[in-house]
Amino acid sequence: MSNNNALEVAAVRLNHVALVCADLEACEAFYVGVLGLAVVWRPDPDNVYLSSGSDNLALHRGAPQPGGALDHIGFAVASAGDVDVWHERLRAARVRITAAPRTHRDGSRSLYCQDPGGTLVQLIFLPPQALKPVSG
């Protein structure tokens, strides 16, 4: 991002994702009890903030709007095999799997499921080659 009239700035990184949840308690139970995130702040009964230590997810009680722009939330796992382990754990927890584990062209491996509010959640392993910047 370099030109004579622009200041050089560091690349941005994802800070948080916020979801509106009709059933806040069920969504919190999914992200904490199934995926293992921790509650880091609960300012009131209608809002809870979660983290795995390297990300932030905000859950807000309310009625989700149809046609929202969010496609999915992605959580990284440490290995391709972890995707399969998570698949079994999610199935045991009776979480709706929308796409079974599969390996992608770049060597990444992922699955998709839905949280209790219907938000699509991806669990993905990203190998080193998938994390290299695209040149050109």
N, C-alpha and C positions, 0 to 999 in steps of 0.2 A: 504494500500500500504506500507507494512512494511517488510523490510528485512535488514540484517546487512550491506549491501553495498549501500543502497539507502538512500537518504535524505528524510525526511518527508516533503511533500509539501501539501498546501491546494488544495482542489478540484477546478478544473477550472469551470468557468461559461460562458455561451454564452455572447459574447461581441457585435457582430454584424453579420448581414447577408448582403451580397452585391449582387445585381441583375443587370444584363445587360439588358437594356430596349430599344427596337427598337423605341417605342414612349414614351420618358421620361415624357412628359407633361401629357399624359393619365395615366401613372402609378403614377405619383406624385398626380394627382387629386384623384385617387382611395385611396391611402394610407392616404392622408391628408383630402380630402373632405368626403370620405365614412367611413374609419376606425378611423379617428380622430387623427392621428399622427401629430406632429408639425415639421416644417422645423427648424433645428438647425444650418445648415451651407449650403451655396451655394457658393462654391469656384469659379465656372465658369458655363457657360450655359449647360455644359454636365454632371454635377455632382450635386446631392443634397443628403443631409444627414438628416434623419428623426429620431424622437424618440417619445415614449409615456411617457418618463420620466424614464423608467426602462429597455429600450432596445434601440438598434440602428439598423437602416436599411439604407443602402447606395444604391442609384439608380444611375447607370452610363449609359449614352447614348451609344448604340452600337448594333451590331447585335448578338443576342443570338446564341450560338453554339448548334447544335443538339446533343442530348444525354448527356446533362450536368448532373452532379451528384446531383443537388439539387432535393429533393423529394417534400418538401413543407416548408412553413414558418408557425409556430404556434404562435398565439397570445392568451394569457390567458384572460378569463373573470371572473367576481366575483361570478357568480352563474349559476346553471344549467338552470334556467329560462332565464338568459341573452342570452344564445345560441339561444333560440327561438325568443327573441326580435331582436337579430342581424339578424336572418333568415328573418324576415319580413322587416327589414330595407334594407338589401341587395337586396331582391326581389323588393322593391319599387325603389331602385336605378338601377334596371335592371342589376345587377351583375349576372354572370353565376354561379349558384349553381351546384356543381358536386356531392355533397352528402348531403342530407337533415339532419337535426338534429337527432341524435340518442344517446342513453345512452349505454355506454360500460360496460363490466363485472366488472370493478373496480369502477363503479359509476361515472366516468367522462362522460361528454356529449359534443359532438362536431358536427360541420358541416364543410364542405369544399366548397370553391368557387374559382374562378380564377380572378386574376387581369387582366387588359387590355393586358398585355404582355403574358398571358397564365400561369403565375406562380401559382401553387396551394397554397392556403392560408387556414389554419385551424383556426377556432375560437373554443377554448376549455375551459371548466370548469374542473378543477382538484380538487376533494375533498381531504380532508386531508389523507385518506387512500391510495390514489393514489400517494402521495408524499413521502411515507415512503420508506426508502432504502430496497432493497431486500437483505436478508441475505443468506449466503451460498456460 
